């Protein structure tokens, strides 16, 4: 089911609500499973489905950064050859903040185009990835000298405002 994959790939820890929804989708919400008069609809199954739908309403999804927005961050490589790399990410999707009850907010995944500049020189052309900002930052942070803040929320800057993306929460 796409919503389970999307939530898991975006960093949602507990996707059990989406597993419940998938079970209901296969049976209760599937009209072809009730197209015969000899298939009973059990009241408790319908009530469980309604409980799941109510839990889904508790999930908050807020707009975050729109298609075309840019974020950036810089990292340095460890010694002996120290270089500074600047990463500029252009968002090719609308990114959202997903707030699951009892969990820390996460930023949804989406398509990004990115450029990498080494010591202010263009290193590579535009590349693409379908990922989260968090994963992209952490992957590159692991190869760095780790002098920057390890939190992507503090180290990744929204280019237009110059604010860290944590300011948008």
Phi and psi in radians as a Rosetta constraint file:
Dihedral C 1 N 2 CA 2 C 2 CIRCULARHARMONIC -1.060 0.35
Dihedral N 2 CA 2 C 2 N 3 CIRCULARHARMONIC -0.682 0.35
Dihedral C 2 N 3 CA 3 C 3 CIRCULARHARMONIC -1.160 0.35
Dihedral N 3 CA 3 C 3 N 4 CIRCULARHARMONIC -0.586 0.35
Dihedral C 3 N 4 CA 4 C 4 CIRCULARHARMONIC -1.116 0.35
Dihedral N 4 CA 4 C 4 N 5 CIRCULARHARMONIC -0.832 0.35
Dihedral C 4 N 5 CA 5 C 5 CIRCULARHARMONIC -1.095 0.35
Dihedral N 5 CA 5 C 5 N 6 CIRCULARHARMONIC -0.798 0.35
Dihedral C 5 N 6 CA 6 C 6 CIRCULARHARMONIC -1.053 0.35
Dihedral N 6 CA 6 C 6 N 7 CIRCULARHARMONIC -0.806 0.35
Dihedral C 6 N 7 CA 7 C 7 CIRCULARHARMONIC -1.116 0.35
Dihedral N 7 CA 7 C 7 N 8 CIRCULARHARMONIC -0.821 0.35
Dihedral C 7 N 8 CA 8 C 8 CIRCULARHARMONIC -1.102 0.35
Dihedral N 8 CA 8 C 8 N 9 CIRCULARHARMONIC -0.759 0.35
Dihedral C 8 N 9 CA 9 C 9 CIRCULARHARMONIC -1.224 0.35
Dihedral N 9 CA 9 C 9 N 10 CIRCULARHARMONIC -0.393 0.35
Dihedral C 9 N 10 CA 10 C 10 CIRCULARHARMONIC -1.447 0.35
Dihedral N 10 CA 10 C 10 N 11 CIRCULARHARMONIC -0.201 0.35
Dihedral C 10 N 11 CA 11 C 11 CIRCULARHARMONIC 1.854 0.35
Dihedral N 11 CA 11 C 11 N 12 CIRCULARHARMONIC 0.141 0.35
Dihedral C 11 N 12 CA 12 C 12 CIRCULARHARMONIC -1.178 0.35
Dihedral N 12 CA 12 C 12 N 13 CIRCULARHARMONIC 2.234 0.35
Dihedral C 12 N 13 CA 13 C 13 CIRCULARHARMONIC -1.368 0.35
Dihedral N 13 CA 13 C 13 N 14 CIRCULARHARMONIC -0.872 0.35
Dihedral C 13 N 14 CA 14 C 14 CIRCULARHARMONIC -1.802 0.35
Dihedral N 14 CA 14 C 14 N 15 CIRCULARHARMONIC 1.821 0.35
Dihedral C 14 N 15 CA 15 C 15 CIRCULARHARMONIC -1.785 0.35
Dihedral N 15 CA 15 C 15 N 16 CIRCULARHARMONIC 0.312 0.35
Dihedral C 15 N 16 CA 16 C 16 CIRCULARHARMONIC -1.042 0.35
Dihedral N 16 CA 16 C 16 N 17 CIRCULARHARMONIC -0.586 0.35
Dihedral C 16 N 17 CA 17 C 17 CIRCULARHARMONIC -1.073 0.35
Dihedral N 17 CA 17 C 17 N 18 CIRCULARHARMONIC -0.612 0.35
Dihedral C 17 N 18 CA 18 C 18 CIRCULARHARMONIC -1.311 0.35
Dihedral N 18 CA 18 C 18 N 19 CIRCULARHARMONIC -0.540 0.35
Dihedral C 18 N 19 CA 19 C 19 CIRCULARHARMONIC -1.139 0.35
Dihedral N 19 CA 19 C 19 N 20 CIRCULARHARMONIC -0.738 0.35
Dihedral C 19 N 20 CA 20 C 20 CIRCULARHARMONIC -1.059 0.35
Dihedral N 20 CA 20 C 20 N 21 CIRCULARHARMONIC -0.805 0.35
Dihedral C 20 N 21 CA 21 C 21 CIRCULARHARMONIC -1.055 0.35
Dihedral N 21 CA 21 C 21 N 22 CIRCULARHARMONIC -0.686 0.35
Dihedral C 21 N 22 CA 22 C 22 CIRCULARHARMONIC -1.123 0.35
Dihedral N 22 CA 22 C 22 N 23 CIRCULARHARMONIC -0.698 0.35
Dihedral C 22 N 23 CA 23 C 23 CIRCULARHARMONIC -1.114 0.35
Dihedral N 23 CA 23 C 23 N 24 CIRCULARHARMONIC -0.748 0.35
Dihedral C 23 N 24 CA 24 C 24 CIRCULARHARMONIC -1.149 0.35
Dihedral N 24 CA 24 C 24 N 25 CIRCULARHARMONIC -0.641 0.35
Dihedral C 24 N 25 CA 25 C 25 CIRCULARHARMONIC -1.069 0.35
Dihedral N 25 CA 25 C 25 N 26 CIRCULARHARMONIC -0.665 0.35
Dihedral C 25 N 26 CA 26 C 26 CIRCULARHARMONIC -1.237 0.35
Dihedral N 26 CA 26 C 26 N 27 CIRCULARHARMONIC -0.521 0.35
Dihedral C 26 N 27 CA 27 C 27 CIRCULARHARMONIC -2.094 0.35
Dihedral N 27 CA 27 C 27 N 28 CIRCULARHARMONIC -1.223 0.35
Dihedral C 27 N 28 CA 28 C 28 CIRCULARHARMONIC -1.117 0.35
Dihedral N 28 CA 28 C 28 N 29 CIRCULARHARMONIC -0.764 0.35
Dihedral C 28 N 29 CA 29 C 29 CIRCULARHARMONIC -1.560 0.35
Dihedral N 29 CA 29 C 29 N 30 CIRCULARHARMONIC 0.122 0.35
Dihedral C 29 N 30 CA 30 C 30 CIRCULARHARMONIC -1.785 0.35
Dihedral N 30 CA 30 C 30 N 31 CIRCULARHARMONIC 1.849 0.35
Dihedral C 30 N 31 CA 31 C 31 CIRCULARHARMONIC -1.044 0.35
Dihedral N 31 CA 31 C 31 N 32 CIRCULARHARMONIC -0.549 0.35
Dihedral C 31 N 32 CA 32 C 32 CIRCULARHARMONIC -1.233 0.35
Dihedral N 32 CA 32 C 32 N 33 CIRCULARHARMONIC -0.311 0.35
Dihedral C 32 N 33 CA 33 C 33 CIRCULARHARMONIC -1.426 0.35
Dihedral N 33 CA 33 C 33 N 34 CIRCULARHARMONIC -0.086 0.35
Dihedral C 33 N 34 CA 34 C 34 CIRCULARHARMONIC -2.160 0.35
Dihedral N 34 CA 34 C 34 N 35 CIRCULARHARMONIC 0.402 0.35
Dihedral C 34 N 35 CA 35 C 35 CIRCULARHARMONIC -1.494 0.35
Dihedral N 35 CA 35 C 35 N 36 CIRCULARHARMONIC 0.062 0.35
Dihedral C 35 N 36 CA 36 C 36 CIRCULARHARMONIC -2.081 0.35
Dihedral N 36 CA 36 C 36 N 37 CIRCULARHARMONIC 2.517 0.35
Dihedral C 36 N 37 CA 37 C 37 CIRCULARHARMONIC -1.234 0.35
Dihedral N 37 CA 37 C 37 N 38 CIRCULARHARMONIC -0.345 0.35
Dihedral C 37 N 38 CA 38 C 38 CIRCULARHARMONIC -1.561 0.35
Dihedral N 38 CA 38 C 38 N 39 CIRCULARHARMONIC 0.106 0.35
Dihedral C 38 N 39 CA 39 C 39 CIRCULARHARMONIC -1.783 0.35
Dihedral N 39 CA 39 C 39 N 40 CIRCULARHARMONIC 1.999 0.35
Dihedral C 39 N 40 CA 40 C 40 CIRCULARHARMONIC -1.414 0.35
Dihedral N 40 CA 40 C 40 N 41 CIRCULARHARMONIC 2.509 0.35
Dihedral C 40 N 41 CA 41 C 41 CIRCULARHARMONIC -1.720 0.35
Dihedral N 41 CA 41 C 41 N 42 CIRCULARHARMONIC 2.060 0.35
Dihedral C 41 N 42 CA 42 C 42 CIRCULARHARMONIC -1.572 0.35
Dihedral N 42 CA 42 C 42 N 43 CIRCULARHARMONIC 2.339 0.35
Dihedral C 42 N 43 CA 43 C 43 CIRCULARHARMONIC -1.013 0.35
Dihedral N 43 CA 43 C 43 N 44 CIRCULARHARMONIC -0.678 0.35
Dihedral C 43 N 44 CA 44 C 44 CIRCULARHARMONIC -1.183 0.35
Dihedral N 44 CA 44 C 44 N 45 CIRCULARHARMONIC -0.546 0.35
Dihedral C 44 N 45 CA 45 C 45 CIRCULARHARMONIC -1.185 0.35
Dihedral N 45 CA 45 C 45 N 46 CIRCULARHARMONIC -0.700 0.35
Dihedral C 45 N 46 CA 46 C 46 CIRCULARHARMONIC -1.153 0.35
Dihedral N 46 CA 46 C 46 N 47 CIRCULARHARMONIC -0.715 0.35
Dihedral C 46 N 47 CA 47 C 47 CIRCULARHARMONIC -1.119 0.35
Dihedral N 47 CA 47 C 47 N 48 CIRCULARHARMONIC -0.719 0.35
Dihedral C 47 N 48 CA 48 C 48 CIRCULARHARMONIC -1.103 0.35
Dihedral N 48 CA 48 C 48 N 49 CIRCULARHARMONIC -0.680 0.35
Dihedral C 48 N 49 CA 49 C 49 CIRCULARHARMONIC -1.111 0.35
Dihedral N 49 CA 49 C 49 N 50 CIRCULARHARMONIC -0.753 0.35
Dihedral C 49 N 50 CA 50 C 50 CIRCULARHARMONIC -1.121 0.35
Dihedral N 50 CA 50 C 50 N 51 CIRCULARHARMONIC -0.661 0.35
Dihedral C 50 N 51 CA 51 C 51 CIRCULARHARMONIC -1.087 0.35
Dihedral N 51 CA 51 C 51 N 52 CIRCULARHARMONIC -0.741 0.35
Dihedral C 51 N 52 CA 52 C 52 CIRCULARHARMONIC -1.097 0.35
Dihedral N 52 CA 52 C 52 N 53 CIRCULARHARMONIC -0.768 0.35
Dihedral C 52 N 53 CA 53 C 53 CIRCULARHARMONIC -1.110 0.35
Dihedral N 53 CA 53 C 53 N 54 CIRCULARHARMONIC -0.630 0.35
Dihedral C 53 N 54 CA 54 C 54 CIRCULARHARMONIC -1.159 0.35
Dihedral N 54 CA 54 C 54 N 55 CIRCULARHARMONIC -0.695 0.35
Dihedral C 54 N 55 CA 55 C 55 CIRCULARHARMONIC -1.109 0.35
Dihedral N 55 CA 55 C 55 N 56 CIRCULARHARMONIC -0.648 0.35
Dihedral C 55 N 56 CA 56 C 56 CIRCULARHARMONIC -1.070 0.35
Dihedral N 56 CA 56 C 56 N 57 CIRCULARHARMONIC -0.577 0.35
Dihedral C 56 N 57 CA 57 C 57 CIRCULARHARMONIC -1.185 0.35
Dihedral N 57 CA 57 C 57 N 58 CIRCULARHARMONIC -0.307 0.35
Dihedral C 57 N 58 CA 58 C 58 CIRCULARHARMONIC -1.387 0.35
Dihedral N 58 CA 58 C 58 N 59 CIRCULARHARMONIC -0.261 0.35
Dihedral C 58 N 59 CA 59 C 59 CIRCULARHARMONIC -1.295 0.35
Dihedral N 59 CA 59 C 59 N 60 CIRCULARHARMONIC 2.278 0.35
Dihedral C 59 N 60 CA 60 C 60 CIRCULARHARMONIC -1.851 0.35
Dihedral N 60 CA 60 C 60 N 61 CIRCULARHARMONIC 2.237 0.35
Dihedral C 60 N 61 CA 61 C 61 CIRCULARHARMONIC -2.173 0.35
Dihedral N 61 CA 61 C 61 N 62 CIRCULARHARMONIC 2.025 0.35
Dihedral C 61 N 62 CA 62 C 62 CIRCULARHARMONIC -2.018 0.35
Dihedral N 62 CA 62 C 62 N 63 CIRCULARHARMONIC 2.511 0.35
Dihedral C 62 N 63 CA 63 C 63 CIRCULARHARMONIC -1.053 0.35
Dihedral N 63 CA 63 C 63 N 64 CIRCULARHARMONIC 2.531 0.35
Dihedral C 63 N 64 CA 64 C 64 CIRCULARHARMONIC -2.167 0.35
Dihedral N 64 CA 64 C 64 N 65 CIRCULARHARMONIC -1.467 0.35
Dihedral C 64 N 65 CA 65 C 65 CIRCULARHARMONIC -2.101 0.35
Dihedral N 65 CA 65 C 65 N 66 CIRCULARHARMONIC 2.418 0.35
Dihedral C 65 N 66 CA 66 C 66 CIRCULARHARMONIC -1.500 0.35
Dihedral N 66 CA 66 C 66 N 67 CIRCULARHARMONIC 2.829 0.35
Dihedral C 66 N 67 CA 67 C 67 CIRCULARHARMONIC -0.855 0.35
Dihedral N 67 CA 67 C 67 N 68 CIRCULARHARMONIC 2.300 0.35
Dihedral C 67 N 68 CA 68 C 68 CIRCULARHARMONIC 1.642 0.35
Dihedral N 68 CA 68 C 68 N 69 CIRCULARHARMONIC -0.240 0.35
Dihedral C 68 N 69 CA 69 C 69 CIRCULARHARMONIC -1.141 0.35
Dihedral N 69 CA 69 C 69 N 70 CIRCULARHARMONIC 2.705 0.35
Dihedral C 69 N 70 CA 70 C 70 CIRCULARHARMONIC -2.147 0.35
Dihedral N 70 CA 70 C 70 N 71 CIRCULARHARMONIC 2.476 0.35
Dihedral C 70 N 71 CA 71 C 71 CIRCULARHARMONIC -2.229 0.35
Dihedral N 71 CA 71 C 71 N 72 CIRCULARHARMONIC 2.774 0.35
Dihedral C 71 N 72 CA 72 C 72 CIRCULARHARMONIC -2.654 0.35
Dihedral N 72 CA 72 C 72 N 73 CIRCULARHARMONIC 2.798 0.35
Dihedral C 72 N 73 CA 73 C 73 CIRCULARHARMONIC -2.784 0.35
Dihedral N 73 CA 73 C 73 N 74 CIRCULARHARMONIC 2.753 0.35
Dihedral C 73 N 74 CA 74 C 74 CIRCULARHARMONIC -2.142 0.35
Dihedral N 74 CA 74 C 74 N 75 CIRCULARHARMONIC 2.547 0.35
Dihedral C 74 N 75 CA 75 C 75 CIRCULARHARMONIC -2.454 0.35
Dihedral N 75 CA 75 C 75 N 76 CIRCULARHARMONIC 2.651 0.35
Dihedral C 75 N 76 CA 76 C 76 CIRCULARHARMONIC -1.943 0.35
Dihedral N 76 CA 76 C 76 N 77 CIRCULARHARMONIC 2.579 0.35
Dihedral C 76 N 77 CA 77 C 77 CIRCULARHARMONIC -1.416 0.35
Dihedral N 77 CA 77 C 77 N 78 CIRCULARHARMONIC 2.716 0.35
Dihedral C 77 N 78 CA 78 C 78 CIRCULARHARMONIC -1.265 0.35
Dihedral N 78 CA 78 C 78 N 79 CIRCULARHARMONIC 2.873 0.35
Dihedral C 78 N 79 CA 79 C 79 CIRCULARHARMONIC -1.081 0.35
Dihedral N 79 CA 79 C 79 N 80 CIRCULARHARMONIC 2.738 0.35
Dihedral C 79 N 80 CA 80 C 80 CIRCULARHARMONIC -1.531 0.35
Dihedral N 80 CA 80 C 80 N 81 CIRCULARHARMONIC -0.375 0.35
Dihedral C 80 N 81 CA 81 C 81 CIRCULARHARMONIC -1.820 0.35
Dihedral N 81 CA 81 C 81 N 82 CIRCULARHARMONIC 1.692 0.35
Dihedral C 81 N 82 CA 82 C 82 CIRCULARHARMONIC -1.535 0.35
Dihedral N 82 CA 82 C 82 N 83 CIRCULARHARMONIC 2.165 0.35
Dihedral C 82 N 83 CA 83 C 83 CIRCULARHARMONIC -2.306 0.35
Dihedral N 83 CA 83 C 83 N 84 CIRCULARHARMONIC 2.634 0.35
Dihedral C 83 N 84 CA 84 C 84 CIRCULARHARMONIC -1.842 0.35
Dihedral N 84 CA 84 C 84 N 85 CIRCULARHARMONIC 2.284 0.35
Dihedral C 84 N 85 CA 85 C 85 CIRCULARHARMONIC -1.995 0.35
Dihedral N 85 CA 85 C 85 N 86 CIRCULARHARMONIC 2.283 0.35
Dihedral C 85 N 86 CA 86 C 86 CIRCULARHARMONIC -1.929 0.35
Dihedral N 86 CA 86 C 86 N 87 CIRCULARHARMONIC 2.236 0.35
Dihedral C 86 N 87 CA 87 C 87 CIRCULARHARMONIC -1.921 0.35
Dihedral N 87 CA 87 C 87 N 88 CIRCULARHARMONIC 2.179 0.35
Dihedral C 87 N 88 CA 88 C 88 CIRCULARHARMONIC -2.054 0.35
Dihedral N 88 CA 88 C 88 N 89 CIRCULARHARMONIC 2.075 0.35
Dihedral C 88 N 89 CA 89 C 89 CIRCULARHARMONIC -1.903 0.35
Dihedral N 89 CA 89 C 89 N 90 CIRCULARHARMONIC 2.211 0.35
Dihedral C 89 N 90 CA 90 C 90 CIRCULARHARMONIC -1.834 0.35
Dihedral N 90 CA 90 C 90 N 91 CIRCULARHARMONIC 2.171 0.35
Dihedral C 90 N 91 CA 91 C 91 CIRCULARHARMONIC -1.390 0.35
Dihedral N 91 CA 91 C 91 N 92 CIRCULARHARMONIC 2.216 0.35
Dihedral C 91 N 92 CA 92 C 92 CIRCULARHARMONIC -1.820 0.35
Dihedral N 92 CA 92 C 92 N 93 CIRCULARHARMONIC 0.253 0.35
Dihedral C 92 N 93 CA 93 C 93 CIRCULARHARMONIC -2.524 0.35
Dihedral N 93 CA 93 C 93 N 94 CIRCULARHARMONIC 2.877 0.35
Dihedral C 93 N 94 CA 94 C 94 CIRCULARHARMONIC -1.379 0.35
Dihedral N 94 CA 94 C 94 N 95 CIRCULARHARMONIC 2.185 0.35
Dihedral C 94 N 95 CA 95 C 95 CIRCULARHARMONIC -1.698 0.35
Dihedral N 95 CA 95 C 95 N 96 CIRCULARHARMONIC 2.577 0.35
Dihedral C 95 N 96 CA 96 C 96 CIRCULARHARMONIC -2.273 0.35
Dihedral N 96 CA 96 C 96 N 97 CIRCULARHARMONIC 2.762 0.35
Dihedral C 96 N 97 CA 97 C 97 CIRCULARHARMONIC -1.714 0.35
Dihedral N 97 CA 97 C 97 N 98 CIRCULARHARMONIC 2.214 0.35
Dihedral C 97 N 98 CA 98 C 98 CIRCULARHARMONIC -1.905 0.35
Dihedral N 98 CA 98 C 98 N 99 CIRCULARHARMONIC 2.148 0.35
Dihedral C 98 N 99 CA 99 C 99 CIRCULARHARMONIC -2.074 0.35
Dihedral N 99 CA 99 C 99 N 100 CIRCULARHARMONIC 1.862 0.35
Dihedral C 99 N 100 CA 100 C 100 CIRCULARHARMONIC -1.561 0.35
Dihedral N 100 CA 100 C 100 N 101 CIRCULARHARMONIC 2.478 0.35
Dihedral C 100 N 101 CA 101 C 101 CIRCULARHARMONIC -0.956 0.35
Dihedral N 101 CA 101 C 101 N 102 CIRCULARHARMONIC 2.234 0.35
Dihedral C 101 N 102 CA 102 C 102 CIRCULARHARMONIC 1.401 0.35
Dihedral N 102 CA 102 C 102 N 103 CIRCULARHARMONIC 0.067 0.35
Dihedral C 102 N 103 CA 103 C 103 CIRCULARHARMONIC -2.107 0.35
Dihedral N 103 CA 103 C 103 N 104 CIRCULARHARMONIC 2.781 0.35
Dihedral C 103 N 104 CA 104 C 104 CIRCULARHARMONIC -1.238 0.35
Dihedral N 104 CA 104 C 104 N 105 CIRCULARHARMONIC 2.550 0.35
Dihedral C 104 N 105 CA 105 C 105 CIRCULARHARMONIC -1.095 0.35
Dihedral N 105 CA 105 C 105 N 106 CIRCULARHARMONIC 2.592 0.35
Dihedral C 105 N 106 CA 106 C 106 CIRCULARHARMONIC -2.247 0.35
Dihedral N 106 CA 106 C 106 N 107 CIRCULARHARMONIC 2.738 0.35
Dihedral C 106 N 107 CA 107 C 107 CIRCULARHARMONIC -1.725 0.35
Dihedral N 107 CA 107 C 107 N 108 CIRCULARHARMONIC 2.299 0.35
Dihedral C 107 N 108 CA 108 C 108 CIRCULARHARMONIC -1.074 0.35
Dihedral N 108 CA 108 C 108 N 109 CIRCULARHARMONIC 2.794 0.35
Dihedral C 108 N 109 CA 109 C 109 CIRCULARHARMONIC -1.486 0.35
Dihedral N 109 CA 109 C 109 N 110 CIRCULARHARMONIC 2.880 0.35
Dihedral C 109 N 110 CA 110 C 110 CIRCULARHARMONIC -3.120 0.35
Dihedral N 110 CA 110 C 110 N 111 CIRCULARHARMONIC 3.099 0.35
Dihedral C 110 N 111 CA 111 C 111 CIRCULARHARMONIC -1.359 0.35
Dihedral N 111 CA 111 C 111 N 112 CIRCULARHARMONIC 2.391 0.35
Dihedral C 111 N 112 CA 112 C 112 CIRCULARHARMONIC -2.287 0.35
Dihedral N 112 CA 112 C 112 N 113 CIRCULARHARMONIC 2.571 0.35
Dihedral C 112 N 113 CA 113 C 113 CIRCULARHARMONIC -1.867 0.35
Dihedral N 113 CA 113 C 113 N 114 CIRCULARHARMONIC 2.402 0.35
Dihedral C 113 N 114 CA 114 C 114 CIRCULARHARMONIC -2.433 0.35
Dihedral N 114 CA 114 C 114 N 115 CIRCULARHARMONIC 2.656 0.35
Dihedral C 114 N 115 CA 115 C 115 CIRCULARHARMONIC -2.182 0.35
Dihedral N 115 CA 115 C 115 N 116 CIRCULARHARMONIC 2.547 0.35
Dihedral C 115 N 116 CA 116 C 116 CIRCULARHARMONIC -2.108 0.35
Dihedral N 116 CA 116 C 116 N 117 CIRCULARHARMONIC 2.249 0.35
Dihedral C 116 N 117 CA 117 C 117 CIRCULARHARMONIC -2.003 0.35
Dihedral N 117 CA 117 C 117 N 118 CIRCULARHARMONIC 2.214 0.35
Dihedral C 117 N 118 CA 118 C 118 CIRCULARHARMONIC -1.782 0.35
Dihedral N 118 CA 118 C 118 N 119 CIRCULARHARMONIC 2.106 0.35
Dihedral C 118 N 119 CA 119 C 119 CIRCULARHARMONIC 0.831 0.35
Dihedral N 119 CA 119 C 119 N 120 CIRCULARHARMONIC 0.840 0.35
Dihedral C 119 N 120 CA 120 C 120 CIRCULARHARMONIC 1.198 0.35
Dihedral N 120 CA 120 C 120 N 121 CIRCULARHARMONIC 0.183 0.35
Dihedral C 120 N 121 CA 121 C 121 CIRCULARHARMONIC -1.938 0.35
Dihedral N 121 CA 121 C 121 N 122 CIRCULARHARMONIC 2.435 0.35
Dihedral C 121 N 122 CA 122 C 122 CIRCULARHARMONIC -1.132 0.35
Dihedral N 122 CA 122 C 122 N 123 CIRCULARHARMONIC 2.055 0.35
Dihedral C 122 N 123 CA 123 C 123 CIRCULARHARMONIC -1.502 0.35
Dihedral N 123 CA 123 C 123 N 124 CIRCULARHARMONIC -0.789 0.35
Dihedral C 123 N 124 CA 124 C 124 CIRCULARHARMONIC -2.396 0.35
Dihedral N 124 CA 124 C 124 N 125 CIRCULARHARMONIC 2.836 0.35
Dihedral C 124 N 125 CA 125 C 125 CIRCULARHARMONIC -1.274 0.35
Dihedral N 125 CA 125 C 125 N 126 CIRCULARHARMONIC -3.000 0.35
Dihedral C 125 N 126 CA 126 C 126 CIRCULARHARMONIC -1.249 0.35
Dihedral N 126 CA 126 C 126 N 127 CIRCULARHARMONIC 2.315 0.35
Dihedral C 126 N 127 CA 127 C 127 CIRCULARHARMONIC -2.120 0.35
Dihedral N 127 CA 127 C 127 N 128 CIRCULARHARMONIC 2.854 0.35
Dihedral C 127 N 128 CA 128 C 128 CIRCULARHARMONIC -2.212 0.35
Dihedral N 128 CA 128 C 128 N 129 CIRCULARHARMONIC 2.709 0.35
Dihedral C 128 N 129 CA 129 C 129 CIRCULARHARMONIC -2.740 0.35
Dihedral N 129 CA 129 C 129 N 130 CIRCULARHARMONIC 2.649 0.35
Dihedral C 129 N 130 CA 130 C 130 CIRCULARHARMONIC -1.939 0.35
Dihedral N 130 CA 130 C 130 N 131 CIRCULARHARMONIC 1.702 0.35
Dihedral C 130 N 131 CA 131 C 131 CIRCULARHARMONIC -2.708 0.35
Dihedral N 131 CA 131 C 131 N 132 CIRCULARHARMONIC -3.083 0.35
Dihedral C 131 N 132 CA 132 C 132 CIRCULARHARMONIC -1.737 0.35
Dihedral N 132 CA 132 C 132 N 133 CIRCULARHARMONIC 2.727 0.35
Dihedral C 132 N 133 CA 133 C 133 CIRCULARHARMONIC -1.069 0.35
Dihedral N 133 CA 133 C 133 N 134 CIRCULARHARMONIC -0.693 0.35
Dihedral C 133 N 134 CA 134 C 134 CIRCULARHARMONIC -1.035 0.35
Dihedral N 134 CA 134 C 134 N 135 CIRCULARHARMONIC -0.884 0.35
Dihedral C 134 N 135 CA 135 C 135 CIRCULARHARMONIC -1.086 0.35
Dihedral N 135 CA 135 C 135 N 136 CIRCULARHARMONIC -0.755 0.35
Dihedral C 135 N 136 CA 136 C 136 CIRCULARHARMONIC -1.070 0.35
Dihedral N 136 CA 136 C 136 N 137 CIRCULARHARMONIC -0.792 0.35
Dihedral C 136 N 137 CA 137 C 137 CIRCULARHARMONIC -1.116 0.35
Dihedral N 137 CA 137 C 137 N 138 CIRCULARHARMONIC -0.869 0.35
Dihedral C 137 N 138 CA 138 C 138 CIRCULARHARMONIC -1.109 0.35
Dihedral N 138 CA 138 C 138 N 139 CIRCULARHARMONIC -0.642 0.35
Dihedral C 138 N 139 CA 139 C 139 CIRCULARHARMONIC -1.043 0.35
Dihedral N 139 CA 139 C 139 N 140 CIRCULARHARMONIC -0.802 0.35
Dihedral C 139 N 140 CA 140 C 140 CIRCULARHARMONIC -1.334 0.35
Dihedral N 140 CA 140 C 140 N 141 CIRCULARHARMONIC -0.574 0.35
Dihedral C 140 N 141 CA 141 C 141 CIRCULARHARMONIC -1.063 0.35
Dihedral N 141 CA 141 C 141 N 142 CIRCULARHARMONIC -0.662 0.35
Dihedral C 141 N 142 CA 142 C 142 CIRCULARHARMONIC -1.072 0.35
Dihedral N 142 CA 142 C 142 N 143 CIRCULARHARMONIC -0.450 0.35
Dihedral C 142 N 143 CA 143 C 143 CIRCULARHARMONIC -1.598 0.35
Dihedral N 143 CA 143 C 143 N 144 CIRCULARHARMONIC -0.015 0.35
Dihedral C 143 N 144 CA 144 C 144 CIRCULARHARMONIC -1.620 0.35
Dihedral N 144 CA 144 C 144 N 145 CIRCULARHARMONIC -3.128 0.35
Dihedral C 144 N 145 CA 145 C 145 CIRCULARHARMONIC -1.403 0.35
Dihedral N 145 CA 145 C 145 N 146 CIRCULARHARMONIC -0.029 0.35
Dihedral C 145 N 146 CA 146 C 146 CIRCULARHARMONIC 1.064 0.35
Dihedral N 146 CA 146 C 146 N 147 CIRCULARHARMONIC 0.516 0.35
Dihedral C 146 N 147 CA 147 C 147 CIRCULARHARMONIC -1.499 0.35
Dihedral N 147 CA 147 C 147 N 148 CIRCULARHARMONIC -0.356 0.35
Dihedral C 147 N 148 CA 148 C 148 CIRCULARHARMONIC -1.354 0.35
Dihedral N 148 CA 148 C 148 N 149 CIRCULARHARMONIC 2.842 0.35
Dihedral C 148 N 149 CA 149 C 149 CIRCULARHARMONIC -1.057 0.35
Dihedral N 149 CA 149 C 149 N 150 CIRCULARHARMONIC 2.270 0.35
Dihedral C 149 N 150 CA 150 C 150 CIRCULARHARMONIC -1.238 0.35
Dihedral N 150 CA 150 C 150 N 151 CIRCULARHARMONIC -0.260 0.35
Dihedral C 150 N 151 CA 151 C 151 CIRCULARHARMONIC -1.422 0.35
Dihedral N 151 CA 151 C 151 N 152 CIRCULARHARMONIC 2.077 0.35
Dihedral C 151 N 152 CA 152 C 152 CIRCULARHARMONIC -1.081 0.35
Dihedral N 152 CA 152 C 152 N 153 CIRCULARHARMONIC -0.487 0.35
Dihedral C 152 N 153 CA 153 C 153 CIRCULARHARMONIC -1.112 0.35
Dihedral N 153 CA 153 C 153 N 154 CIRCULARHARMONIC -0.510 0.35
Dihedral C 153 N 154 CA 154 C 154 CIRCULARHARMONIC -1.674 0.35
Dihedral N 154 CA 154 C 154 N 155 CIRCULARHARMONIC -0.470 0.35
Dihedral C 154 N 155 CA 155 C 155 CIRCULARHARMONIC -1.621 0.35
Dihedral N 155 CA 155 C 155 N 156 CIRCULARHARMONIC -0.427 0.35
Dihedral C 155 N 156 CA 156 C 156 CIRCULARHARMONIC -1.563 0.35
Dihedral N 156 CA 156 C 156 N 157 CIRCULARHARMONIC 2.253 0.35
Dihedral C 156 N 157 CA 157 C 157 CIRCULARHARMONIC -1.926 0.35
Dihedral N 157 CA 157 C 157 N 158 CIRCULARHARMONIC 2.360 0.35
Dihedral C 157 N 158 CA 158 C 158 CIRCULARHARMONIC -1.324 0.35
Dihedral N 158 CA 158 C 158 N 159 CIRCULARHARMONIC 2.105 0.35
Dihedral C 158 N 159 CA 159 C 159 CIRCULARHARMONIC -1.058 0.35
Dihedral N 159 CA 159 C 159 N 160 CIRCULARHARMONIC -0.737 0.35
Dihedral C 159 N 160 CA 160 C 160 CIRCULARHARMONIC -1.167 0.35
Dihedral N 160 CA 160 C 160 N 161 CIRCULARHARMONIC -0.774 0.35
Dihedral C 160 N 161 CA 161 C 161 CIRCULARHARMONIC -1.573 0.35
Dihedral N 161 CA 161 C 161 N 162 CIRCULARHARMONIC -0.421 0.35
Dihedral C 161 N 162 CA 162 C 162 CIRCULARHARMONIC 1.393 0.35
Dihedral N 162 CA 162 C 162 N 163 CIRCULARHARMONIC 0.125 0.35
Dihedral C 162 N 163 CA 163 C 163 CIRCULARHARMONIC -1.604 0.35
Dihedral N 163 CA 163 C 163 N 164 CIRCULARHARMONIC 2.578 0.35
Dihedral C 163 N 164 CA 164 C 164 CIRCULARHARMONIC -1.136 0.35
Dihedral N 164 CA 164 C 164 N 165 CIRCULARHARMONIC 2.663 0.35
Dihedral C 164 N 165 CA 165 C 165 CIRCULARHARMONIC -1.180 0.35
Dihedral N 165 CA 165 C 165 N 166 CIRCULARHARMONIC -0.280 0.35
Dihedral C 165 N 166 CA 166 C 166 CIRCULARHARMONIC -1.090 0.35
Dihedral N 166 CA 166 C 166 N 167 CIRCULARHARMONIC -0.409 0.35
Dihedral C 166 N 167 CA 167 C 167 CIRCULARHARMONIC -1.186 0.35
Dihedral N 167 CA 167 C 167 N 168 CIRCULARHARMONIC -0.279 0.35
Dihedral C 167 N 168 CA 168 C 168 CIRCULARHARMONIC -1.568 0.35
Dihedral N 168 CA 168 C 168 N 169 CIRCULARHARMONIC -0.093 0.35
